[in-house]
Amino acid sequence: MGYVVKIGVPVAIGVGLFYWLYNNVDFDEMREILRYDVNYRWIFMMLVMSVFSHVFRACRWRLQLRSIGVDAPLAPLVVSIFGTYAVNLIFPRLGEVWRCGYIARRQKASFTKVVGSMVADRLSDTATVLALTVVSILLAGPAFDKFFTTFPQVKDGLWNLLTSPFLWCCVIVVVLAVVALFRFGSSNGLVCRVRDMVKNVWQGFAAMAKMDGKWKFLFYTLLIWGCYFMQLYVCFFAFDFTSGLGIVCALVCFVLSSISMGIPTNGGLGAWHIAVIFGLSLYGVGTFSFDDPDARASAFAMLVWGSQTLLLILLGIYTYIYILMDKPEKGRVKSVN
């Protein structure tokens, strides 16, 4: 039953949002736009940048893994990133767990330490998104004011979350439980195992503080998010109606789409489209409406998201074949638990 819920709920949310958004679109007009009004060379360039973003992410993760004694070759790390996004298309949020399991098993490393490195990896991404959001608000404050006016539930939800007594009580309870676990739980076998697991996760996370190549980590972070942004920005030049909108519009759409990925849908289905279409509407590409959606913005979102999703599927197939053929030699697997 749990697996049905994990698979069914994200699919239901994504399909519902997608149907809600595209139900009244003029598909004939969309078809004409996609057939005659798109320069697909820019779309191809976007796909190339997408692949490089995965490679840079693997390079960054390699620095973190080395700090905990896991010296994995770059090729399987790149494949693990490919597989992460492919798995997330079916099981949202489980791709990260899969890549940790794959690398830990391949390198004969501690799974919980590898998970800790992945947590640090994702927290750095969260910090990057927050920084980009602040920059975007400073550059395009009126656009975000309109967004929160149109979707007040988003603003209210964020505020209620941050000011929720229940949230902070849970944080305090968890902290106290962890402290008690380490100080008073040494005699119970189950408690010892949980304590060791938490300790390993923390070691994997805290290893960033003593990691060699911190400037490389920052450099790879800039490359990753630079690729992410440029993936969307270059697509603006593929359509006549977006080619003159400018980099600020692209940044607003990028930040809104990044935030939308927090909604648990398969590969951003529905939520990503809504964010990008709304962002385009702020700069004159139609008006945001579920009753009469703009075919141009809808075509843009459909093509960009569809191309990226198709790429992730192909990379997922490549990952599957690679893992089947990958036979690491014992002398080639280096890790320290």
ChimeraX attribute file (.defattr): number of C-alpha atoms within 10 A of each C-alpha:
attribute: neighborCount
match mode: 1-to-1
recipient: residues
	/A:1	5
	/A:2	7
	/A:3	8
	/A:4	8
	/A:5	11
	/A:6	16
	/A:7	15
	/A:8	15
	/A:9	14
	/A:10	22
	/A:11	22
	/A:12	14
	/A:13	18
	/A:14	22
	/A:15	17
	/A:16	14
	/A:17	19
	/A:18	18
	/A:19	13
	/A:20	14
	/A:21	22
	/A:22	21
	/A:23	14
	/A:24	15
	/A:25	18
	/A:26	16
	/A:27	14
	/A:28	10
	/A:29	14
	/A:30	19
	/A:31	13
	/A:32	13
	/A:33	16
	/A:34	18
	/A:35	10
	/A:36	8
	/A:37	15
	/A:38	19
	/A:39	15
	/A:40	14
	/A:41	13
	/A:42	18
	/A:43	22
	/A:44	15
	/A:45	14
	/A:46	24
	/A:47	19
	/A:48	14
	/A:49	21
	/A:50	21
	/A:51	17
	/A:52	17
	/A:53	22
	/A:54	22
	/A:55	22
	/A:56	22
	/A:57	20
	/A:58	24
	/A:59	21
	/A:60	23
	/A:61	24
	/A:62	20
	/A:63	21
	/A:64	31
	/A:65	24
	/A:66	18
	/A:67	22
	/A:68	26
	/A:69	17
	/A:70	24
	/A:71	19
	/A:72	22
	/A:73	15
	/A:74	14
	/A:75	12
	/A:76	20
	/A:77	23
	/A:78	22
	/A:79	22
	/A:80	25
	/A:81	26
	/A:82	27
	/A:83	25
	/A:84	25
	/A:85	25
	/A:86	25
	/A:87	23
	/A:88	20
	/A:89	23
	/A:90	18
	/A:91	21
	/A:92	22
	/A:93	19
	/A:94	15
	/A:95	21
	/A:96	21
	/A:97	15
	/A:98	18
	/A:99	24
	/A:100	25
	/A:101	19
	/A:102	19
	/A:103	20
	/A:104	20
	/A:105	12
	/A:106	18
	/A:107	22
	/A:108	16
	/A:109	24
	/A:110	23
	/A:111	21
	/A:112	22
	/A:113	28
	/A:114	27
	/A:115	24
	/A:116	26
	/A:117	29
	/A:118	22
	/A:119	17
	/A:120	20
	/A:121	19
	/A:122	13
	/A:123	13
	/A:124	15
	/A:125	15
	/A:126	14
	/A:127	11
	/A:128	15
	/A:129	18
	/A:130	14
	/A:131	13
	/A:132	18
	/A:133	20
	/A:134	14
	/A:135	15
	/A:136	21
	/A:137	16
	/A:138	11
	/A:139	15
	/A:140	15
	/A:141	14
	/A:142	12
	/A:143	19
	/A:144	19
	/A:145	13
	/A:146	14
	/A:147	18
	/A:148	14
	/A:149	12
	/A:150	12
	/A:151	11
	/A:152	12
	/A:153	11
	/A:154	13
	/A:155	13
	/A:156	12
	/A:157	11
	/A:158	11
	/A:159	11
	/A:160	12
	/A:161	13
	/A:162	11
	/A:163	11
	/A:164	11
	/A:165	11
	/A:166	10
	/A:167	13
	/A:168	13
	/A:169	11
	/A:170	11
	/A:171	12
	/A:172	12
	/A:173	12
	/A:174	12
	/A:175	12
	/A:176	11
	/A:177	12
	/A:178	16
	/A:179	13
	/A:180	12
	/A:181	17
	/A:182	16
	/A:183	10
	/A:184	10
	/A:185	16
	/A:186	13
	/A:187	8
	/A:188	9
	/A:189	10
	/A:190	11
	/A:191	15
	/A:192	15
	/A:193	12
	/A:194	15
	/A:195	20
	/A:196	15
	/A:197	16
	/A:198	18
	/A:199	17
	/A:200	22
	/A:201	22
	/A:202	18
	/A:203	19
	/A:204	26
	/A:205	24
	/A:206	18
	/A:207	20
	/A:208	22
	/A:209	10
	/A:210	11
	/A:211	15
	/A:212	14
	/A:213	14
	/A:214	15
	/A:215	9
	/A:216	13
	/A:217	23
	/A:218	13
	/A:219	13
	/A:220	20
	/A:221	21
	/A:222	14
	/A:223	18
	/A:224	24
	/A:225	18
	/A:226	13
	/A:227	21
	/A:228	19
	/A:229	21
	/A:230	20
	/A:231	24
	/A:232	22
	/A:233	23
	/A:234	20
	/A:235	25
	/A:236	23
	/A:237	20
	/A:238	18
	/A:239	21
	/A:240	13
	/A:241	16
	/A:242	21
	/A:243	14
	/A:244	11
	/A:245	16
	/A:246	13
	/A:247	15
	/A:248	14
	/A:249	22
	/A:250	23
	/A:251	22
	/A:252	28
	/A:253	25
	/A:254	26
	/A:255	23
	/A:256	24
	/A:257	22
	/A:258	21
	/A:259	17
	/A:260	20
	/A:261	16
	/A:262	12
	/A:263	18
	/A:264	20
	/A:265	28
	/A:266	27
	/A:267	26
	/A:268	25
	/A:269	26
	/A:270	26
	/A:271	26
	/A:272	28
	/A:273	25
	/A:274	25
	/A:275	24
	/A:276	25
	/A:277	29
	/A:278	26
	/A:279	27
	/A:280	26
	/A:281	19
	/A:282	19
	/A:283	17
	/A:284	12
	/A:285	18
	/A:286	18
	/A:287	16
	/A:288	20
	/A:289	13
	/A:290	15
	/A:291	12
	/A:292	15
	/A:293	19
	/A:294	22
	/A:295	23
	/A:296	24
	/A:297	25
	/A:298	23
	/A:299	24
	/A:300	25
	/A:301	21
	/A:302	19
	/A:303	15
	/A:304	18
	/A:305	20
	/A:306	13
	/A:307	16
	/A:308	18
	/A:309	19
	/A:310	13
	/A:311	18
	/A:312	24
	/A:313	18
	/A:314	14
	/A:315	19
	/A:316	22
	/A:317	14
	/A:318	15
	/A:319	21
	/A:320	15
	/A:321	11
	/A:322	14
	/A:323	14
	/A:324	9
	/A:325	9
	/A:326	11
	/A:327	9
	/A:328	11
	/A:329	7
	/A:330	9
	/A:331	6
	/A:332	11
	/A:333	15
	/A:334	15
	/A:335	18
	/A:336	12
	/A:337	13
